[in-house]
């Protein structure tokens, strides 16, 4: 198996800020790594990794891991065995493993002449899956501008964790008074009491569906249980739920989980994480980083396992090199996908 990879800088329409500060190399770009696998018969598979500093990853760590992988140990006919081999290369590096997992499944499903969702025996229900549109931390004036630009999307997601939180929420409501809103605190509130104050205030604003990661991952389990028992809004784990191995603790402290392919080593790990969460009685959401349509479309193949979707990373950029699933009016769809098999993505002309 031949492995090739390259860095690509995604350019954002607006600077991207969350509670931890800037995510990406600067305020306006986010670097990702594209991977391509090709076997001796000429079959190919595409993948993408979107590294996050939150998980101590970068383009450099992804490329270093990929440089250690022996192509002869990977196979489109044995995706599970290939992933087991990657664990011997290094126990960390979920983003690099994600990129390779996508490429392996893309090639395997193409060979079977199936889309990945059918290859996984999931299917995909058209006209059902609604994605939110994310609004990063900014000034109230810019928040209003972003909300106006997102007029066609029926559900918004607001990043919080700044001194301007209440003014930013008011700016959102000025232009979208009735839209459902999801809130992502990105670990901003450091104590259970502080988190509860924010949750009670948000509940009073109306139409807030749930709040992601109100406290830091690694908070005391008893504090998370305390907050869950008192919260007037559902709480979803993001940084506290990397993969299926975290399900027991997530079930104690949260009502739902946010599953991202780059945290879970790709589609295979995300499939396991979603299934484990559902079996534990948790609500499920599939989320994303800033990503191209390649990674977003890969996640879309798992949509039938999710209660909610936040697959909008490709909607926040202006130089998307791939085409795949679309999200017109917020409805995720494969109707206009450029390919019928595999991940159903193609490079834009």
Phi and psi in degrees as GROMACS dihedral restraints (atoms count N, CA, C in turn):
[ dihedral_restraints ]
;  ai    aj    ak    al  type     phi  dphi    fc
    3     4     5     6     1   -89.1    20    10
    4     5     6     7     1   132.9    20    10
    6     7     8     9     1  -114.7    20    10
    7     8     9    10     1   126.0    20    10
    9    10    11    12     1  -129.5    20    10
   10    11    12    13     1   148.3    20    10
   12    13    14    15     1  -151.6    20    10
   13    14    15    16     1   157.1    20    10
   15    16    17    18     1  -153.3    20    10
   16    17    18    19     1   147.9    20    10
   18    19    20    21     1   -79.6    20    10
   19    20    21    22     1   146.2    20    10
   21    22    23    24     1  -144.2    20    10
   22    23    24    25     1   132.3    20    10
   24    25    26    27     1   -96.2    20    10
   25    26    27    28     1   110.0    20    10
   27    28    29    30     1   -75.3    20    10
   28    29    30    31     1   133.2    20    10
   30    31    32    33     1  -103.5    20    10
   31    32    33    34     1   123.6    20    10
   33    34    35    36     1   -84.2    20    10
   34    35    36    37     1   147.3    20    10
   36    37    38    39     1   -67.5    20    10
   37    38    39    40     1   -39.1    20    10
   39    40    41    42     1  -128.0    20    10
   40    41    42    43     1   150.7    20    10
   42    43    44    45     1   -54.3    20    10
   43    44    45    46     1   144.3    20    10
   45    46    47    48     1  -112.4    20    10
   46    47    48    49     1   118.5    20    10
   48    49    50    51     1  -130.8    20    10
   49    50    51    52     1   138.2    20    10
   51    52    53    54     1  -130.2    20    10
   52    53    54    55     1  -177.7    20    10
   54    55    56    57     1   -61.5    20    10
   55    56    57    58     1   -27.8    20    10
   57    58    59    60     1   -82.2    20    10
   58    59    60    61     1     1.7    20    10
   60    61    62    63     1   106.6    20    10
   61    62    63    64     1  -147.3    20    10
   63    64    65    66     1   -83.4    20    10
   64    65    66    67     1   137.5    20    10
   66    67    68    69     1  -108.1    20    10
   67    68    69    70     1   125.6    20    10
   69    70    71    72     1   112.4    20    10
   70    71    72    73     1  -176.0    20    10
   72    73    74    75     1   -74.1    20    10
   73    74    75    76     1   -29.5    20    10
   75    76    77    78     1  -156.0    20    10
   76    77    78    79     1  -167.9    20    10
   78    79    80    81     1   -72.0    20    10
   79    80    81    82     1   -17.2    20    10
   81    82    83    84     1  -123.5    20    10
   82    83    84    85     1    -3.0    20    10
   84    85    86    87     1  -132.3    20    10
   85    86    87    88     1   154.9    20    10
   87    88    89    90     1  -139.2    20    10
   88    89    90    91     1   114.0    20    10
   90    91    92    93     1   -81.2    20    10
   91    92    93    94     1   136.8    20    10
   93    94    95    96     1  -127.3    20    10
   94    95    96    97     1   172.6    20    10
   96    97    98    99     1  -126.1    20    10
   97    98    99   100     1   124.7    20    10
   99   100   101   102     1   -97.0    20    10
  100   101   102   103     1   140.7    20    10
  102   103   104   105     1  -125.2    20    10
  103   104   105   106     1   144.5    20    10
  105   106   107   108     1  -134.0    20    10
  106   107   108   109     1   132.1    20    10
  108   109   110   111     1  -110.4    20    10
  109   110   111   112     1   142.5    20    10
  111   112   113   114     1  -141.2    20    10
  112   113   114   115     1   126.3    20    10
  114   115   116   117     1   -93.0    20    10
  115   116   117   118     1  -178.9    20    10
  117   118   119   120     1   -66.0    20    10
  118   119   120   121     1   -23.3    20    10
  120   121   122   123     1   -85.4    20    10
  121   122   123   124     1    -2.7    20    10
  123   124   125   126     1    92.7    20    10
  124   125   126   127     1     0.6    20    10
  126   127   128   129     1   -70.4    20    10
  127   128   129   130     1   142.5    20    10
  129   130   131   132     1  -127.1    20    10
  130   131   132   133     1   157.4    20    10
  132   133   134   135     1  -143.9    20    10
  133   134   135   136     1   142.3    20    10
  135   136   137   138     1  -109.8    20    10
  136   137   138   139     1   147.8    20    10
  138   139   140   141     1  -148.4    20    10
  139   140   141   142     1   167.8    20    10
  141   142   143   144     1  -148.5    20    10
  142   143   144   145     1   142.0    20    10
  144   145   146   147     1  -125.0    20    10
  145   146   147   148     1   134.0    20    10
  147   148   149   150     1  -117.5    20    10
  148   149   150   151     1    91.7    20    10
  150   151   152   153     1   -71.1    20    10
  151   152   153   154     1   148.8    20    10
  153   154   155   156     1  -126.9    20    10
  154   155   156   157     1   135.7    20    10
  156   157   158   159     1   -65.4    20    10
  157   158   159   160     1   -23.2    20    10
  159   160   161   162     1   -58.7    20    10
  160   161   162   163     1   -32.0    20    10
  162   163   164   165     1  -106.2    20    10
  163   164   165   166     1    21.6    20    10
  165   166   167   168     1    57.2    20    10
  166   167   168   169     1    42.7    20    10
  168   169   170   171     1  -124.2    20    10
  169   170   171   172     1   156.2    20    10
  171   172   173   174     1  -153.3    20    10
  172   173   174   175     1   173.5    20    10
  174   175   176   177     1   -57.0    20    10
  175   176   177   178     1   -38.9    20    10
  177   178   179   180     1   -62.8    20    10
  178   179   180   181     1   -43.2    20    10
  180   181   182   183     1   -68.6    20    10
  181   182   183   184     1   -36.7    20    10
  183   184   185   186     1   -64.9    20    10
  184   185   186   187     1   -47.5    20    10
  186   187   188   189     1   -65.9    20    10
  187   188   189   190     1   -35.7    20    10
  189   190   191   192     1   -64.0    20    10
  190   191   192   193     1   -42.1    20    10
  192   193   194   195     1   -65.3    20    10
  193   194   195   196     1   -47.2    20    10
  195   196   197   198     1   -59.6    20    10
  196   197   198   199     1   -33.5    20    10
  198   199   200   201     1   -68.0    20    10
  199   200   201   202     1   -18.2    20    10
  201   202   203   204     1   -90.6    20    10
  202   203   204   205     1   -12.8    20    10
  204   205   206   207     1   -76.8    20    10
  205   206   207   208     1   131.6    20    10
  207   208   209   210     1   -88.5    20    10
  208   209   210   211     1   115.7    20    10
  210   211   212   213     1   -59.1    20    10
  211   212   213   214     1   -30.1    20    10
  213   214   215   216     1   -67.6    20    10
  214   215   216   217     1   -12.9    20    10
  216   217   218   219     1   -94.6    20    10
  217   218   219   220     1     0.5    20    10
  219   220   221   222     1  -107.1    20    10
  220   221   222   223     1   146.9    20    10
  222   223   224   225     1  -152.4    20    10
  223   224   225   226     1   135.3    20    10
  225   226   227   228     1   -66.9    20    10
  226   227   228   229     1   -21.0    20    10
  228   229   230   231     1   -89.7    20    10
  229   230   231   232     1    -5.0    20    10
  231   232   233   234     1  -145.5    20    10
  232   233   234   235     1    73.9    20    10
  234   235   236   237     1   -64.9    20    10
  235   236   237   238     1   -43.5    20    10
  237   238   239   240     1   -62.0    20    10
  238   239   240   241     1   -44.4    20    10
  240   241   242   243     1   -64.8    20    10
  241   242   243   244     1   -36.0    20    10
  243   244   245   246     1   -64.6    20    10
  244   245   246   247     1   -40.3    20    10
  246   247   248   249     1   -68.4    20    10
  247   248   249   250     1   -35.9    20    10
  249   250   251   252     1   -62.4    20    10
  250   251   252   253     1   -40.3    20    10
  252   253   254   255     1   -61.2    20    10
  253   254   255   256     1   -41.6    20    10
  255   256   257   258     1   -61.2    20    10
  256   257   258   259     1   -29.6    20    10
  258   259   260   261     1   -66.4    20    10
  259   260   261   262     1   -25.8    20    10
  261   262   263   264     1   -77.7    20    10
  262   263   264   265     1   -20.3    20    10
  264   265   266   267     1   -74.0    20    10
  265   266   267   268     1   -34.9    20    10
  267   268   269   270     1   179.7    20    10
  268   269   270   271     1   142.4    20    10
  270   271   272   273     1   -78.9    20    10
  271   272   273   274     1   -23.6    20    10
  273   274   275   276     1   -92.9    20    10
  274   275   276   277     1  -145.3    20    10
  276   277   278   279     1    58.8    20    10
  277   278   279   280     1    49.6    20    10
  279   280   281   282     1   -62.2    20    10
  280   281   282   283     1   -29.1    20    10
  282   283   284   285     1   -68.6    20    10
  283   284   285   286     1   -43.0    20    10
  285   286   287   288     1   -64.2    20    10
  286   287   288   289     1   -40.8    20    10
  288   289   290   291     1   -66.9    20    10
  289   290   291   292     1   -34.0    20    10
  291   292   293   294     1   -60.1    20    10
  292   293   294   295     1   -49.4    20    10
  294   295   296   297     1   -58.0    20    10
  295   296   297   298     1   -43.7    20    10
  297   298   299   300     1   -69.7    20    10
  298   299   300   301     1   -37.7    20    10
  300   301   302   303     1   -62.3    20    10
  301   302   303   304     1   -42.4    20    10
  303   304   305   306     1   -60.6    20    10
  304   305   306   307     1   -45.4    20    10
  306   307   308   309     1   -64.7    20    10
  307   308   309   310     1   -39.4    20    10
  309   310   311   312     1   -63.9    20    10
  310   311   312   313     1   -45.1    20    10
  312   313   314   315     1   -70.8    20    10
  313   314   315   316     1   -34.2    20    10
  315   316   317   318     1   -60.0    20    10
  316   317   318   319     1   -48.6    20    10
  318   319   320   321     1   -65.9    20    10
  319   320   321   322     1   -41.0    20    10
  321   322   323   324     1   -64.5    20    10
  322   323   324   325     1   -45.0    20    10
  324   325   326   327     1   -70.6    20    10
  325   326   327   328     1   -35.2    20    10
  327   328   329   330     1   -61.2    20    10
  328   329   330   331     1   -42.8    20    10
  330   331   332   333     1   -63.0    20    10
  331   332   333   334     1   -33.4    20    10
  333   334   335   336     1   -84.6    20    10
  334   335   336   337     1    -2.4    20    10
  336   337   338   339     1    56.1    20    10
  337   338   339   340     1    49.9    20    10
  339   340   341   342     1  -138.9    20    10
  340   341   342   343     1   151.2    20    10
  342   343   344   345     1   -69.3    20    10
  343   344   345   346     1   155.7    20    10
  345   346   347   348     1   -57.0    20    10
  346   347   348   349     1   -39.3    20    10
  348   349   350   351     1   -61.7    20    10
  349   350   351   352     1   -36.5    20    10
  351   352   353   354     1   -75.7    20    10
  352   353   354   355     1   -36.3    20    10
  354   355   356   357     1   -58.9    20    10
  355   356   357   358     1   -34.0    20    10
  357   358   359   360     1   -87.3    20    10
  358   359   360   361     1     2.4    20    10
  360   361   362   363     1    63.1    20    10
  361   362   363   364     1    36.6    20    10
  363   364   365   366     1  -105.5    20    10
  364   365   366   367     1   -43.6    20    10
  366   367   368   369     1    76.1    20    10
  367   368   369   370     1   179.8    20    10
  369   370   371   372     1  -146.4    20    10
  370   371   372   373     1   124.6    20    10
  372   373   374   375     1   -92.2    20    10
  373   374   375   376     1   110.6    20    10
  375   376   377   378     1   -69.8    20    10
  376   377   378   379     1   156.4    20    10
  378   379   380   381     1    63.7    20    10
  379   380   381   382     1    22.5    20    10
  381   382   383   384     1  -120.6    20    10
  382   383   384   385     1   -38.4    20    10
  384   385   386   387     1   -92.9    20    10
  385   386   387   388     1   121.0    20    10
  387   388   389   390     1  -111.2    20    10
  388   389   390   391     1   126.7    20    10
  390   391   392   393     1  -102.9    20    10
  391   392   393   394     1   144.8    20    10
  393   394   395   396     1   -78.9    20    10
  394   395   396   397     1   165.6    20    10
  396   397   398   399     1  -118.7    20    10
  397   398   399   400     1   125.4    20    10
  399   400   401   402     1   -89.7    20    10
  400   401   402   403     1   139.0    20    10
  402   403   404   405     1  -117.2    20    10
  403   404   405   406     1   113.3    20    10
  405   406   407   408     1   -75.1    20    10
  406   407   408   409     1   168.4    20    10
  408   409   410   411     1   -64.9    20    10
  409   410   411   412     1   133.5    20    10
  411   412   413   414     1  -161.5    20    10
  412   413   414   415     1  -167.0    20    10
  414   415   416   417     1   -76.9    20    10
  415   416   417   418     1   156.7    20    10
  417   418   419   420     1   -56.3    20    10
  418   419   420   421     1   -35.0    20    10
  420   421   422   423     1   -65.0    20    10
  421   422   423   424     1   -44.1    20    10
  423   424   425   426     1   -71.7    20    10
  424   425   426   427     1   -35.2    20    10
  426   427   428   429     1   -55.7    20    10
  427   428   429   430     1   -46.2    20    10
  429   430   431   432     1   -59.4    20    10
  430   431   432   433     1   -40.9    20    10
  432   433   434   435     1   -62.9    20    10
  433   434   435   436     1   -43.4    20    10
  435   436   437   438     1   -64.4    20    10
  436   437   438   439     1   -40.1    20    10
  438   439   440   441     1   -65.0    20    10
  439   440   441   442     1   -39.9    20    10
  441   442   443   444     1   -62.0    20    10
  442   443   444   445     1   -42.1    20    10
  444   445   446   447     1   -65.2    20    10
  445   446   447   448     1   -26.8    20    10
  447   448   449   450     1   -93.4    20    10
  448   449   450   451     1    21.2    20    10
  450   451   452   453     1   -55.2    20    10
  451   452   453   454     1   -34.7    20    10
  453   454   455   456     1   -76.6    20    10
  454   455   456   457     1    -4.8    20    10
  456   457   458   459     1  -103.7    20    10
  457   458   459   460     1   123.1    20    10
  459   460   461   462     1   -76.9    20    10
  460   461   462   463     1   -13.7    20    10
  462   463   464   465     1  -129.8    20    10
  463   464   465   466     1   131.6    20    10
  465   466   467   468     1  -111.3    20    10
  466   467   468   469     1   154.8    20    10
  468   469   470   471     1  -127.4    20    10
  469   470   471   472     1   121.7    20    10
  471   472   473   474     1  -107.5    20    10
  472   473   474   475     1   127.2    20    10
  474   475   476   477     1   -78.9    20    10
  475   476   477   478     1   133.5    20    10
  477   478   479   480     1  -128.5    20    10
  478   479   480   481     1   171.2    20    10
  480   481   482   483     1   123.6    20    10
  481   482   483   484     1    22.8    20    10
  483   484   485   486     1  -124.8    20    10
  484   485   486   487     1   165.8    20    10
  486   487   488   489     1   -62.6    20    10
  487   488   489   490     1   -16.6    20    10
  489   490   491   492     1   -95.1    20    10
  490   491   492   493     1    14.0    20    10
  492   493   494   495     1   -52.9    20    10
  493   494   495   496     1   -50.4    20    10
  495   496   497   498     1   -68.4    20    10
  496   497   498   499     1   -39.6    20    10
  498   499   500   501     1   -65.7    20    10
  499   500   501   502     1   -38.5    20    10
  501   502   503   504     1   -65.4    20    10
  502   503   504   505     1   -40.9    20    10
  504   505   506   507     1   -64.5    20    10
  505   506   507   508     1   -39.7    20    10
  507   508   509   510     1   -63.9    20    10
  508   509   510   511     1   -37.9    20    10
  510   511   512   513     1   -64.3    20    10
  511   512   513   514     1   -40.2    20    10
  513   514   515   516     1   -60.8    20    10
  514   515   516   517     1   -48.3    20    10
  516   517   518   519     1   -65.7    20    10
  517   518   519   520     1   -26.0    20    10
  519   520   521   522     1   -63.4    20    10
  520   521   522   523     1   -31.5    20    10
  522   523   524   525     1  -107.8    20    10
  523   524   525   526     1   -12.7    20    10
  525   526   527   528     1  -140.2    20    10
  526   527   528   529     1    70.0    20    10
  528   529   530   531     1   -66.5    20    10
  529   530   531   532     1   -23.2    20    10
  531   532   533   534     1  -118.0    20    10
  532   533   534   535     1    -3.2    20    10
  534   535   536   537     1   -71.0    20    10
  535   536   537   538     1   141.7    20    10
  537   538   539   540     1   -62.1    20    10
  538   539   540   541     1   141.7    20    10
  540   541   542   543     1  -128.5    20    10
  541   542   543   544     1   135.8    20    10
  543   544   545   546     1  -106.5    20    10
  544   545   546   547     1   142.4    20    10
  546   547   548   549     1  -116.5    20    10
  547   548   549   550     1   135.5    20    10
  549   550   551   552     1  -122.1    20    10
  550   551   552   553     1   112.3    20    10
  552   553   554   555     1   -87.6    20    10
  553   554   555   556     1   -13.6    20    10
  555   556   557   558     1    48.2    20    10
  556   557   558   559     1    47.5    20    10
  558   559   560   561     1    70.7    20    10
  559   560   561   562     1    19.9    20    10
  561   562   563   564     1   -71.8    20    10
  562   563   564   565     1   -32.8    20    10
  564   565   566   567     1   -94.5    20    10
  565   566   567   568     1   118.3    20    10
  567   568   569   570     1   -84.9    20    10
  568   569   570   571     1   -21.0    20    10
  570   571   572   573     1  -124.6    20    10
  571   572   573   574     1   159.6    20    10
  573   574   575   576     1   -65.7    20    10
  574   575   576   577     1   -33.8    20    10
  576   577   578   579     1   -68.2    20    10
  577   578   579   580     1   -43.4    20    10
  579   580   581   582     1   -62.2    20    10
  580   581   582   583     1   -45.0    20    10
  582   583   584   585     1   -59.8    20    10
  583   584   585   586     1   -42.8    20    10
  585   586   587   588     1   -64.8    20    10
  586   587   588   589     1   -38.4    20    10
  588   589   590   591     1   -59.5    20    10
  589   590   591   592     1   -44.2    20    10
  591   592   593   594     1   -66.3    20    10
  592   593   594   595     1   -40.6    20    10
  594   595   596   597     1   -64.6    20    10
  595   596   597   598     1   -40.9    20    10
  597   598   599   600     1   -66.0    20    10
  598   599   600   601     1   -39.5    20    10
  600   601   602   603     1   -63.6    20    10
  601   602   603   604     1   -45.9    20    10
  603   604   605   606     1   -61.1    20    10
  604   605   606   607     1   -40.9    20    10
  606   607   608   609     1   -59.2    20    10
  607   608   609   610     1   -34.9    20    10
  609   610   611   612     1   -72.7    20    10
  610   611   612   613     1   -12.3    20    10
  612   613   614   615     1   -84.5    20    10
  613   614   615   616     1   -17.4    20    10
  615   616   617   618     1    81.1    20    10
  616   617   618   619     1   147.4    20    10
  618   619   620   621     1    61.6    20    10
  619   620   621   622     1    24.9    20    10
  621   622   623   624     1   -91.0    20    10
  622   623   624   625     1   119.7    20    10
  624   625   626   627     1   -74.7    20    10
  625   626   627   628     1   -47.5    20    10
  627   628   629   630     1  -167.2    20    10
  628   629   630   631     1   171.2    20    10
  630   631   632   633     1  -126.4    20    10
  631   632   633   634     1   129.2    20    10
  633   634   635   636     1   -90.7    20    10
  634   635   636   637     1   139.0    20    10
  636   637   638   639     1    37.9    20    10
  637   638   639   640     1    65.7    20    10
  639   640   641   642     1   -67.3    20    10
  640   641   642   643     1   -30.6    20    10
  642   643   644   645     1  -119.3    20    10
  643   644   645   646     1   163.4    20    10
  645   646   647   648     1   -62.2    20    10
  646   647   648   649     1   143.1    20    10
  648   649   650   651     1   -59.7    20    10
  649   650   651   652     1   140.9    20    10
  651   652   653   654     1    91.8    20    10
  652   653   654   655     1    -0.2    20    10
  654   655   656   657     1   -61.7    20    10
  655   656   657   658     1   155.5    20    10
  657   658   659   660     1   -58.5    20    10
  658   659   660   661     1   132.8    20    10
  660   661   662   663     1   -54.1    20    10
  661   662   663   664     1   -35.9    20    10
  663   664   665   666     1   -67.4    20    10
  664   665   666   667     1   -30.0    20    10
  666   667   668   669     1   -71.4    20    10
  667   668   669   670     1   -39.2    20    10
  669   670   671   672     1   -66.4    20    10
  670   671   672   673     1   -40.4    20    10
  672   673   674   675     1   -63.6    20    10
  673   674   675   676     1   -42.7    20    10
  675   676   677   678     1   -57.0    20    10
  676   677   678   679     1   -45.9    20    10
  678   679   680   681     1   -68.8    20    10
  679   680   681   682     1   -41.9    20    10
  681   682   683   684     1   -60.0    20    10
  682   683   684   685     1   -40.9    20    10
  684   685   686   687     1   -64.7    20    10
  685   686   687   688     1   -28.9    20    10
  687   688   689   690     1  -105.6    20    10
  688   689   690   691     1   -14.6    20    10
  690   691   692   693     1   -65.0    20    10
  691   692   693   694     1   131.8    20    10
  693   694   695   696     1   -80.1    20    10
  694   695   696   697     1    -6.1    20    10
  696   697   698   699     1  -125.5    20    10
  697   698   699   700     1   149.5    20    10
  699   700   701   702     1   -62.2    20    10
  700   701   702   703     1   143.8    20    10
  702   703   704   705     1  -113.8    20    10
  703   704   705   706     1   133.1    20    10
  705   706   707   708     1  -116.9    20    10
  706   707   708   709     1   133.3    20    10
  708   709   710   711     1   -83.4    20    10
  709   710   711   712     1   134.1    20    10
  711   712   713   714     1  -120.3    20    10
  712   713   714   715     1   -77.1    20    10
  714   715   716   717     1   -61.8    20    10
  715   716   717   718     1   -22.4    20    10
  717   718   719   720     1   -83.3    20    10
  718   719   720   721     1    -3.8    20    10
  720   721   722   723     1  -132.0    20    10
  721   722   723   724     1    89.7    20    10
  723   724   725   726     1   -83.0    20    10
  724   725   726   727     1   -41.3    20    10
  726   727   728   729     1  -156.9    20    10
  727   728   729   730     1  -173.1    20    10
  729   730   731   732     1   -60.9    20    10
  730   731   732   733     1   -23.7    20    10
  732   733   734   735     1   -66.1    20    10
  733   734   735   736     1   -15.1    20    10
  735   736   737   738     1   -96.4    20    10
  736   737   738   739     1     7.2    20    10
  738   739   740   741     1   -65.6    20    10
  739   740   741   742     1   -38.3    20    10
  741   742   743   744     1   -62.6    20    10
  742   743   744   745     1   -47.0    20    10
  744   745   746   747     1   -68.8    20    10
  745   746   747   748     1   -37.0    20    10
  747   748   749   750     1   -62.1    20    10
  748   749   750   751     1   -38.4    20    10
  750   751   752   753     1   -66.2    20    10
  751   752   753   754     1   -28.4    20    10
  753   754   755   756     1   -73.1    20    10
  754   755   756   757     1   -39.3    20    10
  756   757   758   759     1  -107.8    20    10
  757   758   759   760     1    -4.6    20    10
  759   760   761   762     1  -141.2    20    10
  760   761   762   763     1   164.7    20    10
  762   763   764   765     1   -97.4    20    10
  763   764   765   766     1   -18.5    20    10
  765   766   767   768     1  -157.8    20    10
  766   767   768   769     1   177.3    20    10
  768   769   770   771     1  -136.8    20    10
  769   770   771   772     1   152.3    20    10
  771   772   773   774     1  -108.9    20    10
  772   773   774   775     1   113.6    20    10
  774   775   776   777     1  -100.9    20    10
  775   776   777   778     1   127.0    20    10
  777   778   779   780     1  -122.2    20    10
  778   779   780   781     1   137.9    20    10
  780   781   782   783     1   -59.2    20    10
  781   782   783   784     1   -38.0    20    10
  783   784   785   786     1   -71.2    20    10
  784   785   786   787     1   -22.0    20    10
  786   787   788   789     1   -79.1    20    10
  787   788   789   790     1   -29.2    20    10
  789   790   791   792     1  -102.6    20    10
  790   791   792   793     1    10.8    20    10
  792   793   794   795     1    68.1    20    10
  793   794   795   796     1    28.9    20    10
  795   796   797   798     1   109.7    20    10
  796   797   798   799     1  -166.2    20    10
  798   799   800   801     1   -62.5    20    10
  799   800   801   802     1   -43.6    20    10
  801   802   803   804     1   -59.9    20    10
  802   803   804   805     1   -48.1    20    10
  804   805   806   807     1   -68.2    20    10
  805   806   807   808     1   -35.9    20    10
  807   808   809   810     1   -67.2    20    10
  808   809   810   811     1   -37.8    20    10
  810   811   812   813     1   -56.3    20    10
  811   812   813   814     1   -47.9    20    10
  813   814   815   816     1   -64.7    20    10
  814   815   816   817     1   -40.3    20    10
  816   817   818   819     1   -66.3    20    10
  817   818   819   820     1   -39.7    20    10
  819   820   821   822     1   -67.4    20    10
  820   821   822   823     1   -44.7    20    10
  822   823   824   825     1   -64.4    20    10
  823   824   825   826     1   -42.8    20    10
  825   826   827   828     1   -62.8    20    10
  826   827   828   829     1   -41.3    20    10
  828   829   830   831     1   -64.9    20    10
  829   830   831   832     1   -43.1    20    10
  831   832   833   834     1   -64.3    20    10
  832   833   834   835     1   -39.4    20    10
  834   835   836   837     1   -65.8    20    10
  835   836   837   838     1   -26.8    20    10
  837   838   839   840     1   -86.5    20    10
  838   839   840   841     1     2.9    20    10
  840   841   842   843     1    83.0    20    10
  841   842   843   844     1    15.1    20    10
  843   844   845   846     1   -92.4    20    10
  844   845   846   847     1   146.8    20    10
  846   847   848   849     1   -72.1    20    10
  847   848   849   850     1   155.3    20    10
  849   850   851   852     1  -127.6    20    10
  850   851   852   853     1   141.5    20    10
  852   853   854   855     1  -133.9    20    10
  853   854   855   856     1   142.7    20    10
  855   856   857   858     1  -103.5    20    10
  856   857   858   859     1   122.9    20    10
  858   859   860   861     1  -116.5    20    10
  859   860   861   862     1  -168.2    20    10
  861   862   863   864     1  -158.7    20    10
  862   863   864   865     1   169.1    20    10
  864   865   866   867     1   -96.8    20    10
  865   866   867   868     1  -164.7    20    10
  867   868   869   870     1   -74.1    20    10
  868   869   870   871     1   116.8    20    10
  870   871   872   873     1  -143.0    20    10
  871   872   873   874     1   159.7    20    10
  873   874   875   876     1   -82.1    20    10
  874   875   876   877     1   177.0    20    10
  876   877   878   879     1   -65.6    20    10
  877   878   879   880     1   -16.0    20    10
  879   880   881   882     1   -65.8    20    10
  880   881   882   883     1   -53.7    20    10
  882   883   884   885     1   -71.1    20    10
  883   884   885   886     1   -37.9    20    10
  885   886   887   888     1   -62.1    20    10
  886   887   888   889     1   -44.2    20    10
  888   889   890   891     1   -66.0    20    10
  889   890   891   892     1   -37.0    20    10
  891   892   893   894     1   -58.4    20    10
  892   893   894   895     1   -44.9    20    10
  894   895   896   897     1   -64.9    20    10
  895   896   897   898     1   -33.0    20    10
  897   898   899   900     1   -61.5    20    10
  898   899   900   901     1   -26.0    20    10
  900   901   902   903     1   -64.7    20    10
  901   902   903   904     1   -17.0    20    10
  903   904   905   906     1   -99.4    20    10
  904   905   906   907     1     7.2    20    10
  906   907   908   909     1   -58.3    20    10
  907   908   909   910     1   -31.4    20    10
  909   910   911   912     1   -69.9    20    10
  910   911   912   913     1    -7.0    20    10
  912   913   914   915     1   -97.0    20    10
  913   914   915   916     1     3.9    20    10
  915   916   917   918     1  -117.2    20    10
  916   917   918   919     1   146.0    20    10
  918   919   920   921     1   -84.1    20    10
  919   920   921   922     1   -29.5    20    10
  921   922   923   924     1  -140.5    20    10
  922   923   924   925     1   155.7    20    10
  924   925   926   927     1  -127.5    20    10
  925   926   927   928     1   141.6    20    10
  927   928   929   930     1  -131.9    20    10
  928   929   930   931     1    66.6    20    10
  930   931   932   933     1  -110.8    20    10
  931   932   933   934     1    74.0    20    10
  933   934   935   936     1  -126.8    20    10
  934   935   936   937     1     7.1    20    10
  936   937   938   939     1   -55.7    20    10
  937   938   939   940     1   -35.6    20    10
  939   940   941   942     1   -75.0    20    10
  940   941   942   943     1   -19.4    20    10
  942   943   944   945     1   -79.4    20    10
  943   944   945   946     1   -11.9    20    10
  945   946   947   948     1   -97.7    20    10
  946   947   948   949     1     2.7    20    10
  948   949   950   951     1  -117.6    20    10
  949   950   951   952     1   164.8    20    10
  951   952   953   954     1  -123.0    20    10
  952   953   954   955     1    10.4    20    10
  954   955   956   957     1  -138.9    20    10
  955   956   957   958     1    44.8    20    10
  957   958   959   960     1   -63.4    20    10
  958   959   960   961     1   117.6    20    10
  960   961   962   963     1   -83.2    20    10
  961   962   963   964     1    -7.2    20    10
  963   964   965   966     1  -123.5    20    10
  964   965   966   967     1   154.9    20    10
  966   967   968   969     1  -119.2    20    10
  967   968   969   970     1   142.4    20    10
  969   970   971   972     1  -160.6    20    10
  970   971   972   973     1  -126.8    20    10
  972   973   974   975     1   -64.4    20    10
  973   974   975   976     1   150.0    20    10
  975   976   977   978     1  -111.8    20    10
  976   977   978   979     1   167.2    20    10
  978   979   980   981     1  -140.7    20    10
  979   980   981   982     1    48.0    20    10
  981   982   983   984     1   -64.7    20    10
  982   983   984   985     1   133.1    20    10
  984   985   986   987     1    54.9    20    10
  985   986   987   988     1    24.7    20    10
  987   988   989   990     1    82.3    20    10
  988   989   990   991     1    -1.7    20    10
  990   991   992   993     1   -93.3    20    10
  991   992   993   994     1   115.9    20    10
  993   994   995   996     1   -72.3    20    10
  994   995   996   997     1   133.0    20    10
  996   997   998   999     1  -150.5    20    10
  997   998   999  1000     1   147.4    20    10
  999  1000  1001  1002     1  -104.5    20    10
 1000  1001  1002  1003     1     5.3    20    10
 1002  1003  1004  1005     1   -58.0    20    10
 1003  1004  1005  1006     1   -36.8    20    10
 1005  1006  1007  1008     1  -105.3    20    10
 1006  1007  1008  1009     1    16.8    20    10
 1008  1009  1010  1011     1   -62.6    20    10
 1009  1010  1011  1012     1   140.8    20    10
 1011  1012  1013  1014     1   -76.4    20    10
 1012  1013  1014  1015     1   -13.0    20    10
 1014  1015  1016  1017     1  -128.8    20    10
 1015  1016  1017  1018     1   154.1    20    10
 1017  1018  1019  1020     1   -94.9    20    10
 1018  1019  1020  1021     1   -23.1    20    10
 1020  1021  1022  1023     1  -122.8    20    10
 1021  1022  1023  1024     1   168.6    20    10
 1023  1024  1025  1026     1    65.7    20    10
 1024  1025  1026  1027     1  -141.1    20    10
 1026  1027  1028  1029     1   -70.3    20    10
 1027  1028  1029  1030     1   -16.0    20    10
 1029  1030  1031  1032     1    67.8    20    10
 1030  1031  1032  1033     1    40.3    20    10
 1032  1033  1034  1035     1  -122.9    20    10
 1033  1034  1035  1036     1   156.4    20    10
 1035  1036  1037  1038     1  -147.3    20    10
 1036  1037  1038  1039     1   152.6    20    10
 1038  1039  1040  1041     1   -69.1    20    10
 1039  1040  1041  1042     1   136.4    20    10
 1041  1042  1043  1044     1   -69.0    20    10
 1042  1043  1044  1045     1   144.7    20    10
